[in-house]
Amino acid sequence: MENILFAPATLQGILRALPQPKLGFAAKYFQTVVESDTPEIHFDVEGTDLRLAPFVSPLVPGKLLTDSGFETKHFRPAYIKDKTRFAPQRSTTRMLGERIGGEYTREQRLELAVANELAAKQLRLERSLEWMAVQALMHGKVTVAGDQYPSRVVDFGRAAGNTVVKTSGNKWGDAGVAPLDDLHAWSDAADAPISDWYMTADAYAVLRSSAQVEKRMELVRGTSTMTQDAVMSRDLVLMGLIDGFRIWVVPKLDVLHEDGVTRRMVPDGTVIGVADAYFEGVRHFGAIEDVESLAPGAYFVKSWLEQDPSARYILLQSAPLMVPYRPNASFRATVK
C-alpha cells in the first residue's frame, strides 16, 4: 500500500505549510500570482498613453477616443522539473543535527528528509523566479532555455532608452561624472518617475563618496520607518534617502546554472531603477500537464517508487514566467 505521506495532496500540503522563502526583487515587485488552467499563459503589457483629454464645446458631442491601453501576449513556459532520488539508506543514516547514535526511527528520518527536500525544492524554485524577475527588470525581457527547450526570448517591449551603458570616460568614478545627476536624468527619461534605485556595492560606493551625496543623504539607522520596506526581502538593503530617491544595495548573489557555470545574479556596476508606485509585476504559471495534476497551480509535486534498484523519487514541476505589466516603469544602467 502506498504511504499516504507521498500522496500528491500530502506533499502539496507540506509545501504550502512550509515557510515561504522571500528573495529580492521577486518578493518585492512580483507578488500577484496568476495560475492558468492551460499550458499556455496570456498576459497584458501596458502601452504608454500620452494624450490629453479632449477639449470641445459643451454644445457638441463628446469626442470618441480609441483604446490604446495594452497588448495581450501569450507564451508557453518551459517546465522546471526538480527531481530527487531517495535511496533506502536515507532512512538508516543519521541526519544532520541528529544525536550521535541516533534518536529517530527510520520512519521519522524519512519524514524529516522529505520535509527538508521539499523546503530545498521550494527555495530553488524561488531562486529561479528571482532570476527571471532580475532579467525582466534589467533587460525588459527574459530568455528561457532548457533541456530540449529551444532558447526563446520573451520581450515585454520596454523602451530602448530605458537601458543605458556608460562608456569609458563617462562612467561613475570618472572625472566630472556626477552619479546623482544621472539618477535624476534617468528618472526624468522614464515613463514614470523612478522612486527606488538599486545598485551593486561597487556602484553604491561611488555614489556615496560623490560630493553631491556624501553629506546630504539621509542614512537609515536604528528603527527608522524607512526600514519597513527593507525587511520585505532579505536580499535588498535600504541604505538611505536623497532627493526623494530611496537608495538600495543589492548584495552579491552567485547562482549555479545548469551548464555548471556560477554567475552573478546582478553583475557588478549595475544600477536598476523602479517606479515603485507604477510598476506591476505578476507571477504567471502555466498548467502542468500531468495525469495526476487536475487543477491550476504554481507547482505540482508527486512521488513514485522504482522497484529495481529500490528507490523513491520526488518531483516538483512548475511552468513559470515573471511578467512586468508596465515594463517602462523600470530602468537599468551599467555605470562601471
Disulfide bonds with the S-S distance in Angstrom:
none
